[in-house]
Amino acid sequence: MSEPLQRSLPREAYWDPAFFERERQAIFWDQWFYVGRAEQLAAPGAFVVLDVCGESVIVIRAEDGELHGHLNLCRHRGSRLLCGEGMQRGAIRCPYHGWSYALDGTLVASPFVAADDVPPESRRLHRVGVDTWGGFLFVNLSPERAEREGRTLAVQLGRAPERLARYPLAELRVARSIRYDIAANWKVMLENYNECYHCAGVHPELCRVVPAFKSHGGSELDWERGIPHREGAWTFTFSGTTTRAPFATLNGDERVRHNGELLYPNFMLSLSAEHVAAFCVWPHAPDRTTIVCDFLFHPDEIAKADFEPRDAVDFWDLVNRQDWKICESVQQGMSSRAFRYGYYAPMEDWSLDMRRYIAERLGE
């Protein structure tokens, strides 16, 4: 007799605003949160303003090359600092009363107020932790607690950097980006990414490139070694091939197999032999999520006169839209008053990682 099916998370985990608020506090504002590529902040003074689940964050590169993160509010009266303007002569200047901060967050000017009169704890912006791996940029909105508990980015990433060590991730550059606004809970997309039980019915084009996805619901796939393509195929395009060269540092398996990583809480990474699709998941509400998919290629390929990434980008866009459509259907179905929880089939065992992850962060 086979083992009974395991229950999924309950309905509240996908629909309840109070549950989503707990996730914001215990996950998105407490863990290392992926926000995009560091290459967008290459020059001193370059900055980006990010909305991390309702908290506005500034990430900026200082003159010494260091990246700094700050909450986007002035310590004087709480005004937004950077909202389309606010940088003046290499400082972050508040548009309300002119208080100014160096790029590292220290207060450098408070008009008509002596610096000594400002409480010491308010002489710098609220700090946000910033770190990178493989050219990917992460922030942590609770850096002091993370430091006390030894929760570095490296600790959170676990063995993923080791598994992906031969991919030249830091060297790659974004050639295309697509933004998707999805009417579904963020966990639905991550659970979907973590199994291929759905692939035969949802992704016919993908299964023509990877027939193994149709076999036993993906239960017999060797995820650690990578996913095999059909005979003669070696990358994620409609033809399974491309004129782009594989990354030179890959081993034999990585040149012909596809690899993927789900890095909690919001980073899905899919790696072909000559391109990488990086998915940044931005939760907004229990039933609303944005995913930005960056398509990364080697600079040597991008520099070629005939470089054209559409064979990979168009293939991924089709597969992505198929995924998001079925995820929205799942979200709609779970709105029923009859839904209490679902079940994980044996080939969806990896999806149980989400249930374990939520239990670790929020409790059973």
Summary of the structure (lengths in Angstrom):
residues: 364
radius of gyration: 22.3
end to end distance: 27.9
largest distance: 78.8
contacts: 1111
relative contact order: 0.16
helix: 33%
strand: 27%
